[in-house]
Amino acid sequence: MLETTVVEILAVFIFGALVGSFLNVCAYRLPKEESVIRPGSRCPHCKSPIKWYDNIPILSFLWLRGRCRNCGGQISWRYPLVELITALLSVAVYLRFGLTPAYLGFFFLVAALWVASLIDLEHQIIPDEISLIGILVGLAFSLYNPLTTPTDALLGALCGAGGLYLLAEFYYFFTKREGLGGGDLKLLAMIGAFLGVKSLIPVVFLASLVGAVIGIALALWQKAKDKRTFAIPFGPFLSLGAVVYLFFAPYLKPFFPWL
């Protein structure tokens, strides 16, 4: 049994690293509205195609010491880091749900949240290719989802987008400033489709709490003139709230009794 578990953990780690390599492509190309399929991976400096043996997640970067084999250009540490974190997320989902349909569904969710956060942090957008496809996958997955029902998933998607929209309108009414973007609305709809309607308040609360703390800290650190208008992307905090809920929902029940 122990040997089987170790083999399974190694397998989901490798699978996660491979997915992480694809997420690097998505994070680089989706904001540019480029295909994530063609052309194949290329060096960001000399544009030469990367051979398959130089594109093995994590290992190739270490073997080549973070440089292109062709031109010697420096490759960012971000690439193996994204692959490693995705691999660890894959293992975490496996330990929570085992090798079940739930593993596949929820690993899709955390991978989508991870790449959406990377893009939002760098470009302040969340591509529809992630959130809209994610909503459809979440609704289809509800047939096998141990945490929700199809009705709950549909309500989660509708209330996720609608509730955040009302919150954004409420914020604009009092401040006359845009507080949330359309990408955030669709991202929360995706989260609701996977985690159900009851998850929305805890997810938004956690996202707002952590976002406020980090936002104030960054505003002070960067010495922003107006702390109230200092803006940071909200997508990564929604993603963090969703991941915390996915893994630790039972521990949140004292604060949110309906869970």
Secondary structure, 3 states (H helix, E strand, C coil): CHHHHHHHHHHHHHHHHHHHHHHHHHHHHHHHCCCCCCCCCECCCCCCECCHHHCCCCHHHHHCCCECCCCCCECCCHHHHHHHHHHHHHHHHHHHHCCCHHHHHHHHHHHHHHHHHHHHHHHCCCCHHHHHHHHHHHHHHCCCCCCCCHHHHHHHHHHHHHHHHHHHHHHHHHHCCCCCCHHHHHHHHHHHHHHCHHHHHHHHHHHHHHHHHHHHHHHHHCCCCCCCCCCCCCHHHHHHHHHHHHHHHHHHCCCCCCC
